């Protein structure tokens, strides 16, 4: 038996969230309806000096809306607001092990390695890292989705992903708006119930990072322009919302010991899912704090980590075997090993629904098929929990 210790401050299943930005579901829904997902800008404006005034005005207006969200989160005065972050959860997990599982835990798998050095700095240092390879990944997504068609990719139901992207580049959001309207959630039937935690993750990012509230709006505007140009993409909301939110979020007290979790781990295996990026330096930075017994490996997943769609329940036979051997016998992989994804993510004739069914793109033995199926089933379980 392998115990899994997890934590989600937004609540899972029927549990009540301990971190919320709104008093109830109605308040959350109303705010969400009025909340802008991004400033009304297009790619060409960032490289046109005559549009500087419009760019500055749009981002400043967006920053004002984000400030209202930050104020709403702080106004709830929940005790978990500053204690549900990576450092605190790592500390609490270590305490659970020491009191209940002492001597039984010797191996840890960390899924999704972050840049420890950038995390010690302001979020402005992370935003360029977050947006690397966005354009290449978006192009991949457009091809995959268009090839699969509406029966294999839900984003193709209204129009192709390529049409959405090309429209945004010329300031025509018709296709995107049509898609978003088709996916809009209905008004909650019980408005007094707890919300679904739509915005509850934003405070966590601010507390995990150092002094992000000191970021100056002019710096945010400059970063948005330069990264949009360098990455050739108008879609920066995934990085723009966190940096503007944290800019307006009050600073917390820092937890001094952030490496407490590794004090009781003998071996750690880090995994990372990237294709267009080479193996980054984050694992090397983390390994400086650890021993030589730690290794890093990853999947070559075709999309950018920021493109979180339910259909990316990706499965890799290579990673499944590595993790199985690691947990069962402590066998470590070659450092920096990378493995292809074996699941056919966008099926041309998938059944309707949010989750891509298990379909693998090779010929496998019975044992290999069992690895792939088990890995897929585990991912579906975690998706259902989240």
C-alpha positions in Angstrom: 0.0 0.0 0.0 1.3 3.4 -1.0 -0.2 6.3 1.0 -1.0 9.4 -0.9 -1.1 12.7 1.1 -2.8 15.5 -0.8 -4.2 18.9 -0.2 -6.6 21.2 -2.0 -7.8 24.3 -0.1 -10.6 24.8 -2.5 -12.3 21.6 -1.2 -12.8 18.3 -3.0 -16.0 16.4 -3.7 -18.7 17.5 -1.2 -16.2 19.1 1.3 -16.4 22.7 2.2 -13.6 24.9 0.9 -11.4 26.6 3.6 -10.2 29.2 1.2 -12.8 31.3 -0.7 -12.9 34.8 -2.1 -16.6 35.2 -1.9 -19.3 34.6 0.8 -21.4 32.3 -1.4 -22.0 30.9 -4.9 -24.2 33.8 -6.0 -21.6 36.4 -5.1 -18.9 34.4 -6.9 -21.1 33.9 -10.0 -22.0 37.6 -10.2 -18.4 38.7 -9.8 -17.2 36.1 -12.4 -19.8 37.4 -15.0 -18.5 40.9 -14.7 -14.8 40.0 -14.5 -12.7 40.6 -17.6 -10.5 37.6 -18.6 -8.0 39.9 -20.2 -7.5 43.5 -21.4 -9.1 44.2 -24.8 -5.8 44.2 -26.8 -4.4 42.6 -29.8 -0.9 41.5 -30.8 -0.3 44.3 -33.3 -0.8 47.0 -30.7 2.2 45.8 -28.7 4.7 46.6 -31.4 3.0 49.9 -32.6 4.3 52.9 -30.6 1.2 54.9 -31.7 -0.9 52.4 -29.7 1.0 52.8 -26.5 -1.7 55.0 -25.0 -4.4 52.4 -25.7 -2.3 49.6 -24.4 -1.5 51.4 -21.1 -5.2 52.4 -20.6 -6.4 48.8 -21.2 -4.0 47.2 -18.9 -4.5 49.8 -16.2 -8.3 49.3 -16.4 -7.7 45.5 -16.2 -5.4 46.0 -13.2 -8.3 47.9 -11.4 -10.6 45.0 -11.9 -8.0 42.6 -10.6 -7.5 44.8 -7.5 -11.2 44.4 -6.7 -10.8 40.6 -6.8 -7.8 40.8 -4.5 -9.8 43.0 -2.1 -12.6 40.5 -2.1 -10.3 37.6 -1.3 -8.7 39.5 1.6 -12.1 40.6 2.9 -13.1 37.0 3.7 -10.4 37.0 6.4 -10.1 33.2 6.3 -7.2 31.7 8.3 -6.2 29.6 5.4 -5.5 32.6 3.2 -1.8 32.6 4.1 -1.2 29.0 5.2 -2.3 27.0 2.2 0.8 27.4 0.2 3.5 25.1 -1.0 5.8 25.8 2.0 3.1 25.3 4.6 1.7 22.2 3.0 5.2 20.7 2.7 5.7 21.4 6.4 2.4 19.8 7.3 2.9 16.8 5.1 6.3 16.2 6.8 4.6 16.5 10.2 2.1 13.8 9.2 4.8 11.5 8.1 6.8 12.0 11.3 3.9 11.4 13.6 2.0 8.6 11.7 4.3 7.2 9.0 7.8 7.5 10.5 10.1 5.0 8.9 7.7 4.1 6.2 8.3 6.9 3.7 11.5 6.9 1.9 10.6 8.0 -1.7 8.7 11.0 -3.0 7.5 11.9 -6.5 7.2 15.6 -7.2 5.0 16.2 -10.2 5.7 19.5 -12.0 9.0 21.0 -11.1 9.0 24.8 -10.6 11.9 27.2 -10.9 13.1 27.5 -7.3 15.4 30.4 -8.1 12.6 32.4 -9.9 10.3 31.7 -7.0 12.6 33.4 -4.7 12.2 36.6 -6.7 9.2 38.7 -7.8 6.7 37.2 -10.2 8.1 39.4 -12.9 11.0 37.0 -13.0 8.7 34.0 -13.5 6.4 35.5 -16.2 8.9 35.2 -19.0 9.5 31.5 -18.0 5.8 30.8 -17.9 5.2 32.0 -21.4 8.1 30.2 -23.1 6.9 28.1 -26.1 3.3 29.3 -25.9 3.1 30.0 -29.6 4.6 26.7 -30.6 2.2 24.8 -28.3 -0.8 26.8 -29.5 0.1 25.9 -33.1 0.4 22.2 -32.1 -3.0 22.4 -30.4 -4.6 24.0 -33.4 -3.4 21.2 -35.7 -4.4 18.4 -33.3 -7.8 19.9 -32.7 -8.6 20.6 -36.3 -7.5 17.1 -37.3 -9.6 15.4 -34.7 -12.7 17.5 -35.5 -15.6 18.3 -33.3 -16.1 14.6 -32.3 -12.5 14.4 -31.0 -11.8 17.9 -29.7 -14.5 19.9 -27.9 -12.8 23.2 -28.9 -13.5 22.4 -32.5 -17.3 22.3 -31.9 -17.8 26.0 -32.6 -14.9 26.7 -34.9 -11.3 25.5 -35.3 -8.7 26.6 -32.8 -6.7 28.0 -35.6 -9.6 30.4 -36.5 -9.8 31.5 -32.9 -6.1 32.3 -32.8 -5.9 34.0 -36.2 -9.0 36.1 -35.2 -7.4 37.3 -32.0 -4.3 38.4 -33.9 -6.4 40.9 -36.0 -8.6 41.9 -33.1 -11.6 39.8 -34.1 -12.7 37.9 -31.1 -16.0 36.7 -32.7 -14.9 33.0 -32.8 -13.6 33.1 -29.3 -16.7 34.7 -27.9 -18.9 32.2 -29.6 -16.9 29.4 -28.1 -16.9 30.8 -24.6 -20.6 31.5 -24.7 -21.2 27.9 -25.6 -19.2 26.8 -22.6 -20.7 29.2 -20.0 -21.9 27.7 -16.8 -25.5 28.3 -15.6 -26.4 30.4 -12.6 -26.1 28.4 -9.3 -29.4 26.8 -8.2 -28.5 27.4 -4.5 -27.0 30.9 -4.3 -26.3 30.7 -0.6 -24.1 27.5 -0.9 -20.3 27.7 -1.0 -18.8 28.8 -4.3 -16.7 26.5 -6.5 -13.4 28.4 -5.8 -13.1 29.9 -9.2 -10.6 32.5 -8.0 -9.3 30.9 -4.9 -6.0 29.8 -6.4 -4.7 33.3 -7.0 -3.9 34.2 -3.4 -1.8 31.0 -3.2 0.5 32.1 -6.0 1.2 35.4 -4.3 2.1 33.8 -0.9 4.4 31.2 -2.6 6.3 34.0 -4.3 8.4 36.7 -2.8 7.3 40.3 -2.6 5.2 40.2 -5.7 3.1 43.0 -4.4 6.0 45.4 -5.0 5.6 45.0 -8.8 5.1 48.3 -10.5 2.3 48.5 -13.1 4.6 50.1 -15.7 6.8 47.0 -15.4 3.8 44.8 -15.9 2.9 46.7 -19.0 6.4 46.5 -20.4 6.6 42.8 -19.7 3.3 42.1 -21.4 4.4 44.0 -24.5 7.8 42.4 -24.8 6.7 38.8 -24.1 3.8 39.1 -26.5 6.1 40.2 -29.2 8.9 37.6 -28.5 6.4 34.8 -28.2 4.2 36.0 -31.1 1.0 35.4 -29.2 -1.8 37.7 -28.0 -2.8 35.3 -25.2 -1.1 36.4 -22.1 -4.0 36.2 -19.6 -2.6 33.1 -18.0 0.4 35.1 -16.8 -1.1 38.6 -16.7 -3.8 37.8 -14.1 -1.4 36.4 -11.5 1.1 39.2 -11.7 -1.6 41.9 -11.5 -3.4 40.1 -8.8 -0.3 39.7 -6.7 0.6 43.3 -7.3 -2.6 44.2 -5.4 -2.4 41.5 -2.7 -1.0 42.4 0.7 2.3 40.8 1.6 2.3 37.8 4.0 4.9 36.7 6.6 7.3 34.3 4.9 7.7 30.8 6.2 11.4 30.5 6.9 11.9 26.8 6.4 10.8 25.8 2.9 12.9 22.7 2.6 11.5 20.8 5.6 9.8 18.2 3.4 13.1 16.9 2.1 14.6 16.3 5.5 13.0 12.9 5.8 13.1 11.9 2.1 15.9 9.5 1.0 15.2 9.7 -2.7 13.1 12.0 -4.8 12.0 11.7 -8.4 10.9 14.8 -10.2 8.7 14.8 -13.3 8.1 17.5 -15.8 5.8 17.6 -18.9 7.3 19.7 -21.7 8.0 19.2 -25.4 9.1 22.5 -26.9 11.4 23.3 -24.0 14.6 21.5 -23.3 15.1 20.1 -19.8 15.3 23.3 -17.8 17.6 24.2 -14.9 14.9 24.0 -12.1 15.8 20.4 -11.1 19.5 21.4 -11.0 18.6 24.3 -8.7 16.6 22.1 -6.4 19.2 19.4 -6.3 21.7 21.8 -4.8 19.6 21.6 -1.7 19.4 17.8 -1.8 21.7 14.8 -2.1 23.0 13.1 -5.2 20.2 10.4 -4.8 17.7 12.6 -6.6 16.8 12.4 -10.3 14.7 14.2 -12.8 12.8 12.9 -15.8 9.8 13.9 -17.8 7.2 13.3 -20.5 7.4 14.9 -23.9 3.8 16.2 -23.8 2.9 18.2 -26.9 1.2 21.1 -25.3 2.4 23.9 -23.0 1.8 23.4 -19.2 -0.5 26.5 -19.2 -2.9 24.8 -21.7 -4.9 22.9 -19.1 -7.7 21.1 -20.8 -9.4 18.0 -19.5 -8.5 16.1 -22.6 -4.8 16.1 -21.7 -5.1 13.0 -19.5 -1.7 12.0 -21.1 -0.2 8.6 -20.4 3.4 7.6 -21.0 4.6 3.9 -20.9 8.1 5.0 -20.2 7.1 7.2 -17.2 4.8 4.6 -15.9 7.6 2.0 -15.8 10.0 4.5 -14.2 7.5 5.4 -11.4 6.6 1.7 -10.9 10.2 0.7 -10.5 11.0 3.6 -8.3 8.2 3.0 -5.9 8.6 -0.8 -5.8 12.4 -1.1 -5.6 13.9 2.4 -5.4 15.5 2.0 -8.9 16.3 5.5 -10.2 16.2 6.5 -13.9 19.0 8.1 -15.8 19.0 11.8 -14.8 17.3 13.9 -17.5 15.5 11.0 -19.2 12.5 11.9 -21.3 9.7 9.7 -22.6 7.1 10.1 -25.3 3.4 10.2 -24.6 1.7 6.9 -25.7 -1.9 8.1 -25.5 -3.8 9.3 -28.6 -5.1 12.5 -27.0 -7.3 13.8 -29.8 -9.3 11.0 -31.2 -11.1 11.5 -34.6 -14.1 9.7 -33.3 -14.2 10.1 -29.6 -17.4 9.8 -27.6 -19.0 13.1 -26.5 -17.8 14.3 -23.1 -15.0 16.1 -21.4 -12.5 13.3 -20.9 -10.7 11.6 -23.8 -11.2 7.8 -23.5 -8.2 5.6 -23.2 -6.7 5.0 -26.7 -3.0 4.3 -27.1 -1.0 4.8 -30.2 1.2 1.7 -30.4 1.3 -2.1 -30.1 1.9 -3.2 -26.5 2.3 -6.4 -24.6 -0.3 -7.4 -22.0 2.0 -6.0 -19.2 2.6 -2.8 -21.0 -1.1 -2.3 -21.7 -1.9 -2.8 -18.0 0.7 -0.1 -17.1 -0.9 2.3 -19.5 -4.5 1.5 -18.5 -3.7 1.8 -14.8 -1.9 5.2 -15.3 -4.9 6.5 -17.3 -7.3 5.4 -14.6 -5.3 7.1 -11.9 -5.3 10.3 -13.9 -9.1 10.1 -14.3 -9.4 9.7 -10.5 -7.4 12.8 -9.8 -9.4 14.8 -12.4 -12.6 13.7 -10.7 -11.3 14.8 -7.4 -10.2 18.2 -8.7 
